Amino acid sequence: METCPSVKNILLLDSEGKRVAIKYFSDDWPTNNAKEEFEKVVFTKTQKTNARTEAEIAMFENNIVVYKFVQDLHFFVTGSEDENELILAIVLQGFFDPVGLLLRGSVDKREALENLDLVLLCLDEIVDGGIILETDANVIAGKVANHTMDAGAPLSEQSISQALATAREHLARSLLK
């Protein structure tokens, strides 16, 4: 019986191998220490490769890891050893492209951390529980952008706009009482 393609984790690390945004969907790494050790091994083994123009594929600890680097960010998608590499590469591109769209082409650690909510929403739109939901960059970016209350605001200000709208609503309620 064929199984549905799945992902074990999606990692976004900085140029020193530190976490920016991560999401695990597998119990292969039961503790935080095990997860950090896996991230360290993957980062160390891939940092000298030139995965800036195209995604690269590697095998680590019976897992297939597809990865790509841009500026000071390292994007990784991990699947089981019998997973299709092309599907994992599509998931990687489905994470990489909408992050680029939402950060308006300025894909670096500072922008990613300033817009961490958008990056994490991208992860949630792509994979849920290891099952691949969506890989189209425009669809993902559109869904993430629609999660905010003020759709007319620029993407960089949407979370602030949402907070201000909530504060205004609470203030109006308190004044009307």
N, C-alpha and C positions, 0 to 999 in steps of 0.2 A: 504494500500500500504506500502510495506517495504521501509525503508529508508536506505541509505548508512551509515555504522558506521562512527562516527565522534568524534573528540577530541575537547574539549573546550580550553585546555591549556596544555603546557608542561613546567615544572618548574625545574630548577636546582639551589638549594639553598645551602649555606654553613652551617656549624655546628652552626651558630648563627642566621640562618634564613634570611640572607642577600642574595640578588640576585647574581648569577653567570651568568646564561643565562636563559632567559624566553621567551616564545612566547605564545601570546594569540590569539585564533581563534574565540572567541565568544564575543558578545556585552553584556554579563551578567555583566561585570565589566566595565562600561563606562568611568571611570576616573582612573588616575594613583593611586589616594588614595584608591579607591575601590579595585584595583588589589593588592596593598600593604597590605591592611587589610585582604583580602582573603589569601594571602601568609602567613601572620602572624598567622592567625587562624589555617591554615593547619599545619604549622610548629609546633606551640605550642601543638596542639592536637596529633601530631604524634611523637614528639621527644623522648618520653619515651618508645616507642615501640621498639621491636627488629627486625627491617626489614633489617637485614644485610645478611642473608642467602637466604631468599625468599621474594618475593614481598608481601606486605600486602595490604588489601583493606579496605577502610573506607568510610563513608557517611558524607558529610559536606554540609550544606546549599542546600539540594536537588541535590547534585552532588556526583558522585562516584569518589573517588580519589584512585589511585593505586600508591604505593610508595615503594622505596627501598633505602637503605643507603649504602654507601661505603666510608671508611675513613672519611673525613670531608665534604663529599658531600651528598646531599639529592635529589634524583630524584623523581619527581611527574608527573603523567599524570591524567588529570581530564576529565570526560565525564558526560553527563546528567544522571539523575537518572534511566532512562530506557535503558541506554547503556549496552552492554554486558561486564561484568567484565573481561572475558577472552580476549576479543579483546583489552581492555585497558591495560591489563597485557602484551600482546604481543607487543603493541606499546612501553610500558615502557622498555621491554627487547630489543626492536629494537632501542632504544635510548642508553640504558646502555651499551650494548655489543660493538657497533661500537666506542663509546667514549673510552672504554677500549682498543680496538684494536689500535685506532689512537694515544692514549696516551701511547702506549706500556706497558699496564698493570699498569702504575703508575697513578692511578685515584685518584687525590687529588686536592684540591682547587688551589694550586700553579700551577700545570701542566695544569689544566683546564683553568686558566686565561692566562697562557703563550701561550696556543693553542686555544684561544677563537674563532678564525676564523674557526678552524676545528669543534669545538663543535656546533657553529651556523650553519655551513654547514650541519652537521648531522641533526639538527632540520629541515632545509629546505628540505632535502632529504626524511625525514620520513613523514611529514605532510605538506599539502599546503591548506590554507584556512579552516582548520579543517578536510579535507578529508585525509584519510590515503593512502599514496602512496606506501611505502615500509617498510618492517620490518626485512628483512634479513640483519644481521649485516655485512656479508662479502660484499654484494652488496652495502650497504650504505657506508662502509669504502672505498671500491674501487672507488665509484663515487666521494666521497670527496677528495680522494687522486688524482684523475684524474683532478680535478678542477685547479690544479697548472700547470705551464708551464714546469717545469723540473721534469718529472716523475721519473728520476733516483736518485734524491736526497732523503736523509732520510726525513721522515715525519716531523720531528721537524724543518728542515731547508727549507722546500718547500716554505713557504711564503717569507722568506728572499731571496731565490733563484729567486723567481718570481720578487721581487723588484729589485734585482741586474740585472736581464735580461732586465727589462724595462729601468733601468738607462743606461745600455750598449747600448741599442737600440737608446735611445735619444741622447747619446753622439756620436754614430756613425753617426746619421743623421746630427747632428750639425757640425761634422768634414767634412762631404761630401758636405756641402753647399758652 
